[in-house]
Structure formats: C-alpha cells, structure tokens
Amino acid sequence: MAKLYCSLSILFLFISISPSLQKTSLHPTDLSSLHDLHTSLQGLPGTKFFSSWDFSSEDPCTTFTGVVCSPEEQDPSSQFFRVSVLTLGTGLADSPGLTGTLPDSICNLTSLAVLVLYPGQVTGPIPSSLGSSLRQLRLLSLTNNLLTGPVPDSLAGLPDLHTLDLSNNRLSGPIPPSLLLPSSPSLKVLILSNNGNLTGEIPAGFSTSQILHLDLSHNSIYGELPMLPATLRYLSVADNSMCGTLETALSGTTVPDLAFLDLSMNAFSGQIPSFVFSIPTLSSILLDRNNFTGTLIVPVTDTPVSWTVIDLSHNGISGQIPAEVASAGALYLNSNRLIGSVPDRVVRSVYTGQMTTFYAQHNFLSEFPTQPDPLPESVALCLSYNCMVLPLAGSNCPVNAGPLQARPSEQCSSSASTGGD
C-alpha cells in the first residue's frame, strides 16, 4: 500500500507541475505575436472564438482555439515550440467572424505553414512583408473580409505555397505578375475573385506555369488571354475587361484536364474556336455576354463529349445550331443571331429530360419540331422572339426574356440568310 501511495503521489505531483512547464513551451516571439493578434482582432457580437485565449493560465499550444504548434524545425535542439497552423475564426454558420486589423507582428510567426482568416469584417491592408517573413506558408486564405490595399509582392515565389485565396475583399492595384509565372512553381490554386479593383494583364509566361485552379473573376483585369498552361483544370476571368480572340489561348495549346471555363462578361470577340468543344474533360463552358461572332462549330469526336452547361448567350453568333450540343445538360443560346430549325437531336434531348434547360429566345430560329410526348415538368424551354409559331412548351421563359411572342415577319424575311438584324 505504501508503494501505491508513493506512486500516486509522484503522478499527482507530475500532473500538478505539468501546466507550469507547458507555459514555457511556446517561443516568446510567437507568444508576443498572439498577444498582438488578440489585441488587434475582436470577435463580432455572437462570436466566442477568443474565449479560450487566456494568456494567464494555460499553454497556447494546447488550449488556444485555432492554434497548432510544432517543434522548431530550424533548431531541433530548441526547447520551444512554434505556431505552425493559425486559423482565426471558426467558419461556422452561427459565428459572424472577427473584426479589427491584422497586425504587422503576425509576420513574426515564421514557422506558419497554414494561415486562415475565416469570413468576418477584418479591415486594413495585408501586411506587406507577410510573404518575405512566412517562408514556410503552404496555405494562405484571407477570404470574405474587408481587406484593402494591394496584394503583397512578397507572396510571389514562396517555395511551398500551394493555395492562395484572397477572394471577396476590397483589394486593389496590380496582381503581382510573378504569382502567375514559373517563378511560383508550388502555387496550384490562386483565387483573387470578387475584389473589384485588382487590375493588370495576365502575363504571357502564365502558359508555362504549373497552376491548376485560377479564379480572377469580378475584377478589372484587362488585355488578351494568353495560352493556357497544360496543367489547368479551372479558369474563371468572368466580369473583367479582357478582350481579343481566343485563337491563341484555346487553339494553340493542350489542356487535357480542363473541367471549368468561364470567360463571361468580357469583350472577347471573333469566332469561338471549335477546339474548346473537343476537350474531353470540359463540363462547363461559360462564354456569355461577350462579342463573339461567326458560326458555331462543334467537332464530331470518336468519344462523344457531354457538358453540364454551355452558355453562349448574349453574343453575335450566327448560323445554325450544331446537333452535337444536344448532349449538354443546360444550353443557353439566347440573344444571338442563330437561324434555321432546331436540330432533332436537341429537341429529343429536351423532351427526354436529358437537357433540362434550353433557352434560345431572341434569335431568328424558324422551327422547333413538334413531339408527340409532353414536355417533362422538370424542363425549362424558352423559344420566344424567334421566326416561328411558338409551341405551347415554348412559353416557359425567365422573367427577363421579354414578351412571349414571335419576331415581326419583316425581321425574319430580311434576316433569313444573314441571321441578323
């Protein structure tokens, strides 16, 4: 019994002194940075994120929400731990996030591999030396806040940075060109969408980068689209000021894994390259609201290609609808200059429910072949303002489609050969 009592006494003694020993485990520089973060950031009403950040009691590495520590890699003999993962906020639906600003001293957390700021109302600039100080960053996400100022040049060329997401803020100024060049070989995911005032051109060297996912949508990017890198899987530059044709970008390269392409709401022009419709992995083609003209050519391939959505609406495309687009799940061709009869394959796809949306209003189409079977209730079909007597099923149009009527006959007779006004 005496031996058992002695053993328990030693165990209780160890437990009682462990917290005091753990208090010294975090490097003083990192501890100071966490103090500054706690001072500069506050939780919005309803947020309890900082409730566990009690500097007077426990070790931040074991008790602070959002803080993960690791041994110091640069000095294995060090007794201190360093902050390797920092997630500010919870991202939960019932948590409104944080407010305040990011202090410059966050750059002293030099062992950070992951830095995440969840949606909130954090304002001010991103510290300019973030990239030059945090050289071990692999993931940097500061999305859905109110950050202003430029994208720091120091973020380009980080040796291990895989994902950079600064979307949905109020950033402005040029995008550091080196982010899109081979000088950032580890960068695979770059999301800068919905900032509004990010500007500049996509550099030509982008074509030799190793990037997989690029989203620059809803900004002020201008210039032509360069050749796409062979590694690319997702591209969105929607709602910018880009221009030129797509011959170089989409006809002069091979993008075997491209699955999503959104070039909508720009000023691209010329004919849509037929190559875009033969990419076997491409499921979403969004080219609406541009200045594309010419006929639509969809090549016949040995392996049929199917698409989740094709949106070519609000352009100046002429000629007839290719039958090959019948394999699209949703097809938007409205507000163009298309003529002729809707291909039987497209009609059958609509009536079988394979194509759930077919919008072709505001064209010069002359016929939609009738079918004996009723239109499935799940299908949306709009054919108003064409050169045809509208089928009963053709009145299922969106509110913004305008009056449900056919074109005046004089427009149809004068446009029968040109497909235009």
N, C-alpha and C positions, 0 to 999 in steps of 0.2 A: 504493500500500500504506500509505503514511503517513497518507493521508486516512482510509482504512478503519480503521486502528488508532485514530486520534483519535476517530472517530465511535463506535466500540465503547467506548472509554474513557469518553466522555460518557454513553453509555447505561448502562454498569455503575455509574457514579457516581450517576446518577439513581435506578437501582433500589436502590442501597445506602442512599440517604438517604430514599427514599420512606416506609419504615416509621416512621422517626422523625418525619417530618412528619405521617403519618396518626395518630400517637398523640395529637396535639393537636386532632383534628377533632371529637371529641365534647365537647359542652358540659360544663363542670366540674360543674354541678348534676346532670346526668344520670349522669355518671361516678360521683359520690358515691352516687347512689341505687342504681346497680348494685352498688357495693361493699356497701351495706346489705343488698340482696337476697341477695347471696352469703353474707353473714354470718347472716342470719335464716333462710334456707332451706337445707336439705341434701337430698341425694339418698338415697332409701331404698336398702337393700342391693340391688345389681344395677343401679342407675341411674348412668349416666355423663354425665348432662346437663351438669353444671358442669365437665367435664374441659377444655373449650375456654375457660373463663373465666379467662384468665391476664392479670391486670392489669399485669404487669411487662414484657410483650413486645409484643403486637400491639394494633391498634386494635379496640375492642369492636364497632365498626360493621361490620367486615369479617370478624371471626373468632369472635365470641361466638355460640354456638348460641342461637337464639331471639330474637336482637336484630336489628332492621332500623332503619336511620336514614334521615332525610330532611333536606334543608335547612330551616333555621328560617324558617317562613312569616311570622312576625310581624316578623322583622328580616332582610329579604333581603340586607342588606349584611354580615351576620354571617359570620365565618369558621367558625363551629361548626355541627355537625350535631346534631339532636335525635333521641331514640329515638321512632319513630312506631309500631312494632309490637313487642310483647313477648309471646312465648309461652314459658311456664315449664313445662318438661317436654316430652316427645315425644308422648305419647298412644299409643305403640306397645304392642303386646300383651306384648312382652318387657321393658317398662320399668315398674317398680312405682310410679314417680312420686316426688314430693317430700314432705318433712315440714318442720316448723317453723312459722313465722308470717309474715304479710305485714307488713312494717314500714310505719310511717306515711310514711316518706320516699318510698314509691312514688308518693305524690301529687305529688311534685316533677317527675315525668316529664310535664310539662304539654303535650307535643306528641303524647302517645299517642292513636292512633286505634283500635288493637286491643290488648286485654289479655286473654290466655287463660292460665288455670291448668289444666293437664291433671289428670286423676284422680290422687289421691295421698292423703296423710294430713296436709295442712296444717290447722292448728287456729287458734283465736283469732278475733277479730272482723274484719269487713271495715272497713278504715279509714273513719271517718265522713265525712271530707272528700274522699273519692275523687271524687265527682261534682262538687263545687264547684271542685276543682282541675283535674281532667282534662276540660275542657270540649269537647275535640275527639273524645271517645270515640264510636266507631261500633259497636263490638262489644266486649262485656264478658262473658266466660264464665269462671266460677269453679266449675265443676260437679264433683261427685263427690269432695268432700274432707270435712273435719270442721269446717268453719267454724261458728262460733256467733255469738250476738248478733243484733241487728236488721238488716233491710235498710236501708241508709242513706237517709235522706230526700233527701240531696243527689243521688241518682241520678235523681230525678224532674225532668223539664223539660230534660234535656240536649238541645241543639239538633240534634245529628246522630246520637244513639244509635238504632240500628236494632234491635239484638238484645241482650237481657239474659238471661243464663242463669245462675241461682244454684241450680240444682236439685241434689238429692241431697247436702245438707249437714245441718246441725243448727241452722239459723236459727230464730229465734222472734220473737214480737211482731207488731205490725200491719204489713200491707203498706202502704207509703206510698200513700195514695189517688190522688195526682197521677200515679202511674205509669199509671193506667187512665183518665185524663181527657184531654181535648183539649189540656191544657197540655203533654203529651208527644207532639207531633204526629209526630215522626220514628220513634217506637217502634212497630215492627211485630211483633216476636217477644218475648214475655215468658214465661219458663219458670222457675217457682219450685216445681216439684213435688218431692215426697219430702223435705220438710224436717220435717214433722210438726207443728210448733208455730207456724207462721205463722197468724195469725188476722185477724179483722175481716170486714167486709162488702165486697162488690163495689159500688162507688158507682154511683148511678143514671146519672151522667154518662158511664159506660162506653159507653153506647149511641151516643154521638156521637164516640167515639174513632176512630182510623184503624188499629187493631190488626188483624193478620192471624192471629196464632197466639198462643193463651193457654192455658197449662197451669199450673193451681193444684192439681193432684191431690195426694192424700195429705198433707193439712194439716188445719187446724182452722178453715177458713173457714165462716162461718155466714150466715144471712139468706136472702133470696129472690134468685132470678136475675133481674137486670134485662133490659130489652130488649137484644137483641144488636146490635152495630154491623153495618152493611151490608157492611163490608169483611171480616168474619170468615170464615176458612177452616177453622180448627182450634180446638176448645174442649174442654178436659177440666177438670172440677172434681170428679173421682171421689174417693170416700173422704174426704169432708168432713162438715160438719154443716149443710148447706143444706136449706132447706125451702120450703114454699109450692107453688103450682101453676105450670104452665108457660105459662099463657094469655098473660101479658104478654110473656114472653121470646120465645116461638116463634109466637105468633099475631098479634102486633101489629107485626111488622117484616118486612123482606125481606132475606134473606141468600142472595143468588144464587150465591155461591161456596163456601158451607159444605160441606166434604167429610167432616169427622170431628166427631162429637158424643158425648161421654162424660160422662154425669151419674150414673153408677152409684154405689152405696153412699152414698146420702144419705137424706134424709127427704122428698123431693118427693112430692106427693100429687095427688089429683084425676085427671081423665081426661087421657090423653096427647093433645095437640092433633093433629088429623088433618093439619094443615099440615106437620108435621115429615116426613111420608111423601111429600110432594109437592115437596120441594126437589130439583131435578134433579141437582145435583152431590153430594148427600149419599150417601156409600157405607158409612159405619159409624155405626150408631145403637146406643149402649150406654146403656140406661136401667134396667139390672137392679139388684135389691136396693134398691128404694125402696118407697113406699106408694101406687103408682098403682092406681086402681080404674076401674070403668066398662068399657064395651065398647071394642074396638079398631076404629077406623075408618080405613081406608086408601083415600083417594080414587082414583077412576079418572081417569087423566090422558091427554091426547092423545098424549103421548110417554111410553111405559112407562118406569118407574123401576126400576133394578136396584140391589141393595145387596150389598156384600161380606159384611157381617154385620149382623144385627138381634138384639139381646139384650134381651129384656123379662122375663127370668126373675126369680123371687122377688119378685113383686108380688101384687096382688089383682085382676088383670084378669079380667073375666067375659065371657060371651057366646061367640060362635063365632069361629073363626079366619077372617079375611078371605082370600079366594082370591088377592088381589093380592100377598101376601107370598111367593108361590111363586117370585118372581124373586130371592130372597135366596140368596146362596151358602152362608151358615150362619145358621140360625134357632134361637134359644133362647127357648122359651115355657114352659119347665118351672116348676113351683111357682107356678101361678096358679089360676084358677077357671074355666077355659075348658070349654065343653060342646059337644056335637054331634059331627058327623062331620068328620074332617079333609078339607078340600076336595080334589077330584080333581086340581086343578092342582098343589097342593102334593105330593100323592102321586106324580104323574107326574114332577115336578121331582126328587124324591128318587130315583126308580127310573131316571131317565135320567142321574143323576150331576151334574145342574146344581146341585142343592142337596147339598152334601157332608156337612152336619151338620144333623140335625133332632132337637132334644131337646124333647119335650113331656110328659115324665113328671110325675107329681104334679099332674094336672088331673082333670077329670071328662068327658073325651072318650069318646064312645060307639062310634066306629068308625074304622078305618083301612082303606079299601077295598083288597082284595087285588089283586095284579097278576100276570099270567102270567109275567113275566120275573123272573129272580133279581135280588136287590139287589146293586149293584156293591160290590166289596170295599172300595173307597175311601170308601164312605158310612158315617157313624155315625148310627144311628137308635135312639132310646130312647122307648118309649111305656109304660113300666111305671107301675103305680099309677094307672090310669085305669079307666073303666067299660066295659071291653071285654075280649074274649078276645084276649090278646096274640098278634100274628102272630109267626112264628119270627124274622123280621127285627127284631122289636121288643125283642130282648134284648141288643142291642149298646149297653149303657149304661155311663156312667162309674162308677167305684168308689163314689163318694159318692151315687149315685142311690138306694141302699137296696135292699131285696129286690125281685127281679124277679117281681112278682105284680100282680094286678088289685086294685082297690079292693073292699072289702066291699060287697055288693049293697045293704045298708041305707043306706050313704052315697050311693050312686048314685040310689036312688029318692027320697031326701029332697032331693037337690040337682039333680034333673033340670031344674027350671025356674029355679033361682037360680044354679047354678054355684058354690055354696059349701057350707061345712060347716053 
